[in-house]
Amino acid sequence: MKSTAHEIETVEPSAIRVWTEKRTIFIELTDGRIIGFPADRFKILSKASEEQLKEVSLRLNGFSLRWESLDEDITVPGIVAGNFQLPFLKSS
């Protein structure tokens, strides 16, 4: 008996826009979602100034965020999956 299962192709969303507000980085994805995360979830970004955080740009067709002056790259699929370097710390 022959299997007729159809493979469903999933396409990872990429970012079409990135911006920062008060040490939070936001990305707008091709599927319409907007995701925000604290800069303090990443080692290098946690030490960056507000001005340095604002220097973010999209690379690799929206699959990567780049901070040239910090020499830092973060993948968009990693952010969507919740892969952060540091734990979330509530501010008191």
C-alpha positions in Angstrom: 0.0 0.0 0.0 1.3 3.4 -1.0 1.4 6.2 1.5 -0.3 9.4 0.3 0.7 11.7 3.2 1.3 15.2 2.2 4.2 17.1 3.6 3.3 20.5 5.0 5.9 23.0 4.3 6.4 25.5 7.1 8.1 28.7 6.5 9.9 30.4 9.4 8.7 34.0 9.7 11.3 36.7 9.2 11.3 40.3 10.4 10.2 43.2 8.3 10.8 45.9 10.9 12.9 46.3 14.0 12.9 49.1 16.6 13.7 49.8 20.3 11.8 51.5 23.0 13.1 51.8 26.6 15.6 48.9 26.4 13.0 46.7 24.7 13.6 45.4 21.2 10.6 44.9 19.0 10.4 43.0 15.7 7.4 42.9 13.3 7.2 39.5 11.6 6.1 38.6 8.1 3.1 36.7 9.6 1.8 39.9 11.3 3.0 39.3 14.9 5.0 41.8 16.8 7.4 40.4 19.4 9.2 42.4 22.0 12.0 41.3 24.4 14.2 43.0 26.9 17.7 43.8 25.8 18.9 42.4 29.2 18.1 38.9 28.0 21.4 39.0 26.0 24.9 39.5 27.4 26.2 42.1 25.0 22.9 44.0 24.7 22.5 44.1 28.5 25.7 46.3 28.7 24.7 48.5 25.7 23.5 52.1 26.0 20.1 53.2 24.8 21.8 54.8 21.7 23.7 51.7 20.9 20.5 49.6 21.1 18.8 51.9 18.6 21.5 51.2 16.0 19.9 47.8 15.2 19.4 46.7 11.6 17.9 43.8 9.8 20.2 41.4 7.9 19.9 38.1 6.0 16.4 39.0 4.5 15.0 39.6 8.0 16.4 36.5 9.6 19.0 38.3 11.7 19.3 41.4 13.8 22.7 43.2 13.7 24.3 45.8 16.0 27.4 46.8 14.1 29.0 48.9 16.8 28.5 46.1 19.3 29.5 43.3 16.9 26.3 41.4 17.9 24.0 39.3 15.8 20.8 37.6 17.0 18.7 35.3 14.8 15.0 36.0 14.4 14.0 32.3 14.6 15.9 32.1 17.9 14.0 35.0 19.3 10.6 33.6 18.1 11.6 30.2 19.8 12.4 32.1 23.0 16.1 31.2 23.0 17.7 33.9 25.2 21.1 33.9 26.8 20.1 35.2 30.2 17.1 34.6 32.5 14.2 37.1 32.8 14.7 39.3 35.8 11.8 41.3 37.1 12.7 44.9 37.9 11.7 46.0 41.4 
